[in-house]
Amino acid sequence: MGVTVDVAYKSLNKFNEVLCGDKVELLQTENSNIMILADGMGSGVKANILATLTSKILGTMFLNGATLEECVDTIVETLPVCQVRQVAYSTFSILQVFHNGDAYLVEFDNPSCIFIRDGSLMPVPENTRIIQDKKINEYRFRVKKGDALVLLSDGTIHAGVGKLLNFGWLWEDMASYAVKQYRLTISAVRFANALCCACDELYQYRPGDDTTVAVMRIIDRKPVYLMTGPAKNPEDDIDMVKDFMQGAEETKRIICGGTSANIASRVLSSKLTVSLEYHDTDLPPTAHMDGIELVTEGVLTLNRVLKLLRRYVKNESVSEEFFLELDQSNGASKVAKMIIEDCTELKLYVGKAINSAYQNPGLPFDLGIRQNLVEQLKHAVEDMGKKVTVVYY
């Protein structure tokens, strides 16, 4: 049986720096998920450019089947040389997990990966290779459900240097802390945030270096189907609902839109019950229907969902306050939470009927509000490293 992953990362900028010198790239191939963490030398704009170049080059080459030697050669030949230190590189870690359970880890000068299995720390064997005079650790292994792998930039083990800790947070101490924090039920985003927050506290909220934690969890497949808007042709409503209700047993389903909910209720002969509780006065209440995980209003709710997802994708805004908002009981928070923390792949069922209450009926569908929201939602979720499929009716 194939494996599925939950991926997330959290970064802290060096104090007083606008840009982060670390860069994480999340990629997918037909048979694997790839997570790349690059740490540019120094901090600020120069480090950000170095890290971005490194992550993009590595990602593009890996997706095109390049060997590790070819990747390193290209990095060495491409990155500019620092005029002060006369070296030009960005340290990096690459983690590739295949759907058959095989995993491939490459590390160059970054702190070693934290590998957690069954509540214990697993060793990452030393398998050093010399490529372009650089020592690179390469590790092939198998993963199983429940495993967690954490990539780190060196800002994590520098946390507290000269302040709360004389020599920083040693790797062994951080790994021990990660094992204590990790539970099978915790999402990758909350796990990454917890580790980053601990580093921030040790820095006394003034990070002395760019700090990044990138997490990949091996989990069960969690498909989410979301239906919004009635079909352009009313005779297609039945097919749309039937397609929406197909899928694996573990699939969770969301309906966004009153008209869509009424259509589903009629087709499925399932009673629709609207909640009388207003958890947020700016959003209509949710509803309940048997067989559907969540029923909400349409455009207003999706707009709020999109704002939450964008904050998540930007990464800087993911804080305790963000999680407090994500845990609220309104429809938008529930949808966003499900997509962020309880979804490995999203399938959108979108009706193309024009709603005159929201837009000018004279405009083509692709210029309508709902279509615009759907497209932006698709891109935001893809930026999270999740697969998105859109079906129109």
N, C-alpha and C positions, 0 to 999 in steps of 0.2 A: 504493500500500500504506500502511495506517495506521501511525502511530508509537506507540510505547509508552514510558513513562517509569519511571525509578527515582528515587524521592524520599526524602530523609532530611534531618534537621537536628540540630545540636548546639548547646547553649547553655551559657554559663558565667554563674553569678550573680555580681553584684558582691560583692567580699569582705565577709563578715559579714552578707550579706543572705540570708534564707531563701527569698524569692520572686524570680523573675527578672522584670525589667521588659520583656523581649522576649517576644513570643508568635508562634508559627507555626501556621497553620491549613492543613491539607491537605484538599482537597475534590475531588470527582469529579462531572462531569455526564455525560450520555449520550455526548457527543462531545468531552470535554476533561478535562484535569487542571488544578487550580488550586492554587497555593502562595502564601500570604499571609504576609508578615513584618511585624509591627507592633512599633514600639519606643516604649514609653510614656515620657513626659518624667520625668526624675529616676530614682529607683531604689526598690526595695522594694515595699511594698504598693500605694502610689498608682500607681506606674509599671505594676505588674502589672495593676491594674484598668483603667487607660487602654489598655494594649496589648490586653488581653482584649476589652474593649468594641469597640475598633477592628477587630480581626481578625474577631470574630463578626458585627459589623454589615456589614463589607465582604463577608464570605463569604456571608451570608444574602442580601444584595442582589444580588450577582453571580449566585448560583444562581437568583434569580428574574428575571434579565434586566434589572436596573437599569443605567442609563448611568453613566459615570464622574462626570458632573456631579451626578447624584442621590446617588451614594455620598458624594462630598465634602461636598455640602450637608448630608447627614444626619450625617456625622461632626462637622462644625462646630457644628451645632445640638445635638448630643447630649452631647458631652464637656463635663465641668465645667471652669470657669475656675480656673486657679491663682491664689490670692490674692496670692502674692508676685510672680510674673512677669507676671501679668495676660494670660497666654496659655494656651490649652487645646488641645492637640493631641497626637496620637501620629503620628510619622512612619511611613511604610509603603511597602512594595514589593509589587506584585501581578504574578505571572507566570502566564499561562494558555496552555497548549499544547494545541492541538486535534489530534485524531487524523489529520487530513488534512495535518499538518505546519505549519499556520499557528500563529504565536505572538504574544502580546500582552503587553507589559511596561509597567507603570505605576510610576513612582518619585516619592515625595514626601519630600525631605530625607534619605533614606537614602543611603549610599554606592552608587555605580553598580554595576549587575550586572556580574559577571565572566563573559564569554561566551567559551568555549574551543571552537575547531573545528580539527580536523586538527593538534593540537599547538601551535596559535598563538592569540594573543589577538585576538578580533574586536572592533572598535569598536561601541559602542552610540550611534547618532546622537542628537544633541540635537533634540528636537521639543517645545519648551516650550509649555505651555498655561497660561493664568491662569484659575483657578477659585476663586471666593471669596477673591480677593487672594492666592492661593497658587500658586507656580510648580510645575507638575507636568510631568514628562517622560513622554511617551507614545510608544511604539515598537512598530510592527508589522513582523514579519519572518517568515522561513521557517526551520525547523530540519530537521536531517537526522540519521540514525543516527550516533552517536559524539559529538554535541555535548554540552557540559556548561554549565549556567547556574547561577551561584552568587549568591544574594541575601545581603546583609550588613547587620548593624546597625552603628551607628557605634562600638561598642566594639571592633570589629576594627581600625579605623584609629587608635584611641587607644592601642592596646597599646604599652607601653613608654614612654609619655610621662613625662618627668622621671626615668626610671630608666635602662633600657638604651638608649633612643633619646630624643633631645631633643624631637623633634616627633612622636613616635609612628610607627607603621608606615604609611607612605604607601600610598595605594591602589595606585599603580603597583608598589610593592615586593611588596604582598600578591598582586596579580594575577600578577606574574612568578613568585612562589613557587607559586601555585596551578597555573600552567601546567606547572611542573616536576614537581609532585606528581601531576598527573592522568595516568592511563593508561586506555586503553579497558577494561582488565580490572578496574579498581578499582571497588568498589561505591560508591553514593552515601553510605552510612553511614560507610565508612572514609575517604572523601574529606573529608566534613564534619568528621569527628573529627580528621583530620590537620591541617586548617587551624585548627581551634579549639585544638588542643594547641599549635600554634606561637604563637598569641595568648597562651595561658596561660603559656608559657615567657617571653615578652616581658614579661608582667605580673609575672614572678617568682612565679607561682602565687598572686598576690593581686590578682585583677582589679579595676581601678579603675572599671570600668563593666560593665553587662550586655553580654554578647558573644554573638552568634548567627551561625552560618553555616548557610544552607539551600541544599541542592543538588538540582538536577533534571538527570538524565542522560537522553538520548534513546537508547534501546536496542531490541534485538529483543524481541518478545513472549516471556515466559517463564512459561507456565502450569505449575502444580504440582497434581497430584491426590493426595489422601490418603485411604486407606480404613482404617476401623477398625470392628471389631465385626461379627459375623455377622448376617445378615438375621433379622428376627423369625420369618419363615416360611422353613424350610430350602429350600423349592422356589424361593425368590427368590435363592438364593446365586449361581446361574449368571448371572442377569440383572444382578445387582450387579457381579460381576466383569467381565462383558462391557462394561457401561457404563463401568466404571473404566478399562478398557483402550482405550476409544475416545479420540479427540482428535487434535490436531495432532502432527506428527512430533516437534516440539521439546518436547512435554510430558514432564515428569519425574514419576515416580510413587513414592509412599511407602505402605507398609503398616505400620500400627501395631497389633500384636496377634498372638499366636501362633495363635489359632483362625482369624483372618482370613487369615493367611499360609498355613495348611494348606488352607483352602478355595480360595484362589487357585492354590496348587500343584496341587490336584486338578483344578480346572476348566481350567487352562491346560496341564496335563500337563507342568509344569515342576518340576524337582527343587529342593527347598528345602534349603539347606545352612547349618547354624548355625555361627557362628564360635566357636572355643574360646578366644578371647582376651577377657579381661575388662579393659576400659580404665577402668572405674569399678565398684567393688565394690557400689555402691548401685543399679546398674542392670544388668538382664540384658544379655547380649551381643547384637549384631546378627546378621542372617542374610543370605544371598544367594539371589537367584532371577533367572534370566535375564528380561530385559524390565522389571525393577523396579529403580529407582535405589537404594532403601533399604528394608530390612525390619527392624523393631524390635519389641520388646515393646509392650504396649498402655498400660494406665492409668499405671503408674509413669513410663514414658517421657514420655507426654503431659503429665503433671503437671510434670515438670522442664522440658519445652519451654515450657509456659505461664509458668513462673517467669522463664525467660530472655526471653521476648517481653515480659512485663510490665516487666522491667528496661529493656528497649530502649525501650518506649513512654514510660516515665517520663523518659527522656533523661538524667537526672542520673547514672545509673549506667553510662552507656556510656563506658568508659575502656579503656586498654590491657589491664587485667585482664579486662574483659568480653570483649574480642576473643580473649584467650588461652583463656578458657573456651569461647568459641564455636568455636575451632579444635581443640578436643579431639576424640578419636576415638570417644567414646561415642555411642550412638544419639540421645540427646536433643540434644546439641550439633550433631550432623549435621542433624537435622530443623530445629532453630531456625535454623541457618546458612543452610539452603536457603530457608526462608521469608523470612528477613530480606534475604539478599543475592542470591538467585537465583530470585526469584519476583515476577511482576507481577500474577498473579491466582491465587487458591487455590480449588479445588473439593473439598469434603469429601463422601465417600461413607460414610454412617454406618448401621451395622446396629443395629436396635432390640431384638435379642435380649437377654434379661436374663442376666447372668453372676452366679450366686449366690456366687461367690468374692469379689466386690467389693461386693455390695449385697444388700439384703433383697428377695427375689423378690416380696414383697407390695407393694412400692412401685411406683407408675406409672413408666413409662420417663422421663418428664420430670423426675423427682426422682432419677434414678440418677446414679452417679458419672460414667459415660462421657458422658451427655448434658450434664451440668453442665460437664465439661471442654470438650466441643465448643462449647458456647455461649460460654464464656469465651475459647476460642481464636479463635472467629469475631470477637468484639468486639475482641480485641487486634490481630488482623491488619487489621481495618477501621480501627482507630486509626492504623495505619501508613500509611494511604492506599492500601491495596490492596483490590481487589474480591474478595469471598468469596461462594461459593455452597454451600449445604448441601443434599444429597439424602439422604433417609431411606429405609430398606428394612425 
